Each structure stands twice: as C-alpha cells, then as structure tokens.
C-alpha cells in the first residue's frame, strides 16, 4: 500500500495536481501478498493527468524536484500503516505542501497537518512495540515446511501495521517458519520470504499446553520488584489480553508480589558458605551440596575447578555449559576444544594450569530443538547467571584463589571479569591491558570466552578473538615465570 502510494503520489505531485482535486479510495479487501491501497483503476496517473484545471500557480516539475527527506518517508510509512481516516489525503497534502509550499514544513510542529501525522506516527510506534512484546507463538503441525511444523500467533491489533512489525520476528526466529495473524493482515515466513495475506478477524483455537507453557514462563520471568500496576495496564492494554494466556494469572501474581519481594530481598544477599579450609578436594565436596542459589536445582553436576594445585596461572571462565554440566568438568565440549587448541599452539599443558568458572552450576532454559544426548531430550540453551547468582557463588571462587594463590589470573569472558573486578566489565575495555592493582593476584588479564569465539559473526572476527586469547595466555605464561 505504501509503495503504491509513493509511486502514485509522486506522479501526481510531478504533474502538480493539487490535493483538493484528488479523491483517495481505500481498498475493499487486502489481496494475497500485495496490499494495494487503491481499488483497481480507481486512481492512476492517466486519470490524474486529466484532473484539470490545475491551480493557476502550478507547474509541472522535473522528476528530480519531487524528492522528500528520509524523515518524511518514515512519517509517511507510519501513517500509511495506520487505520486513520483520510490518511492518504493527509499524506498527499503534506507531500504537496513540502514540494510547493515549504520544504521545511515538518519542522513546524504546530502545523495542523504535521501535528496530525506525528500523532498517528506515535500511535503506530506504540502498536509495533506492542506486537513485538505480546505476540505469543503456538507450534502447530505443517507438512509444507521442512521441519513439519509452523509457529502461529494471533493478535488483536488496532492498526494494519503488521508489515512494520513482522521483520523483527524474521530476524529473531528466522530459522523457524511462522505465521502471525491479525484482524487486518497476516504475515507468513517460509524461511526464505516474508509474505502477507488477508487478515483473520478471530483468534484460532489455541492448545492448552501452549497456554500452560506461557503461564509458567511468565510466572518465572515476572519480577515483583518491578511491579508497577498502572504501568502494566498502560503497557498491556486490555484489548491485547485475548492473545495472552498469562493474563489470567496476573491478578494472582500481583497479590503474591509483596511476599515474593521479601523472599527476593533475602535471596539477594545469600552467599555460599564454604568450610574453613584451603584443601581443594574438601572444598569441592562441600560445593557439591551447595544450595545457596537456585541453580543447584537445574544443574546436573556442580562443576568445580580442576588442574594443578601448584599452578601459577588460574584461568576463570563463566559457568559450565551443556557438556561441562553433564561431565562435571570445566572447559569441555566445543568451547573446551577451542581452549585446548590455543594451549596446544602455545605448547602449554592444561594439567599444569588451574581452570575454573565464576559460577559452578549450569544455567539454562529449554528450547524445542531436539538433542538426544541432553537429559531433557531438547537442546538446553545457556543463560547468563544473574548478579545474585554470581554473588552467591563468589565464596567458592574466593576459596579457590586462596588455595592456589596464582601469580596470574586470566578472566575469559565478561562474567569472569565481573567476578574479579567486582563490576560489570566489557572485554573491549580490558583487552590487552595488564591489571596489577587487584587483591586477588599480582597480575590479572582479560580475554574472550571460547564460546564467544564460537559465536563470532564471521571467521575474521573469530580469528582475531582467538588470537587475542592466544596472546593473553602467552603473556600470562611469561608473567608466571617471573615470580
Ligand atoms: S551456582 Fe554456586 S552458589 Fe549456586 S548452588 Fe551452585 S555452587 Fe551454590
């Protein structure tokens, strides 16, 4: 629709057809894949050219003179995807006035046309945000897709702006076919193309199991500390509730919030309590029974550090991953292979180092991706430990440092750096820097975690990150020889 408008409005403006000589016609229905905003033949340039007489002062402009700013294009795109009556008339009038009256018209925010368009743009931005925030997908069987499934969501929207919102889902869930249904239009992603079709006025039946899944997800992610009821109502207007399975548990969660808040405040300060020893075997045994944070419930093994008790270098990673959790040992699996490759390049023996993690249990969440070797049968997706979990686990790391008394600590990844520096750290801020004023060790170095190297967007970046890790470990080795 918007593209049609652009083409036709530009042709009209070129021919200097004034706004009051044009009647814009809305389409009767949205057609498959092409959302024409004009009924067939109702408005073409041929017809427009006959719309004489022209305004006395009008003149036909050369093509290059009907050009508009990106700001107007953004505004026009939002207005075009609104449900506002007379939107095409408003847009053409703005285009006309920008072309023939004042090129800087959009700066006059008190102008009635500009103000009306900006108000609509604001509404559309909010609507797009709502779609991003509240769309809930249900998995259904679909034999036409390679995986035999499709993710379907329905949402009651107030404006036909799904085309502005749907590309976000394509970027996020691009590896899965999905369909988003709204009363105005539907978006379909088939892993190659995003297409649009006519709207669906009512919600399709939704499976109860999916509702339950969302409720439990919402319950686990609901944070009573951030409870602001008026904001919730503003963010989640009642008209969206039809699409939200969790809506019927919100009341209960609000009632439970004060009690949960008290519990959370207590948990924020919970710290593991290691025994008074520097014997690593005893510490490991004690940590196996640790329940200081909730991660012990979901982790298969507590993964303590391992390596030489006399090592001068201590390498600290983030937390165990899927393989480490199953094997009960740090730096295994694909990330462990990257680490071993770097050590091998440097001629360093892993057994001669002490290798551990800042957090000792694996934090993960379910995905639907099958993985027969996983205890759940599904791939477990790594989740970053929270500040409270890192805080709870820190005493185990302190004890390990106390037992090893390393000359050099190498933090691999931001979580490890945060544990040692006591503040949120960006790897780029510490890359290549030797820090000598921390209480934990005379020398502290920071580099990338091997799993971040595996996730690098391209081979060049991965190579550079691995090179940095190699340099940092080589420097750690040199420094350890001086002590
Ligand atoms: S992650 Fe650390 S603090 Fe939490 S239960 Fe495991 S060992 Fe204890």
Boltz pocket constraint, residues with backbone or C-beta under 6 A from the ligand:
constraints:
  - pocket:
      binder: B
      contacts: [[A, 272], [A, 287], [A, 290], [A, 291], [A, 292], [A, 293], [A, 294], [A, 295], [A, 296], [A, 302], [A, 359], [A, 360], [A, 361], [A, 389], [A, 392], [A, 393], [A, 394], [A, 396]]
      max_distance: 6.0
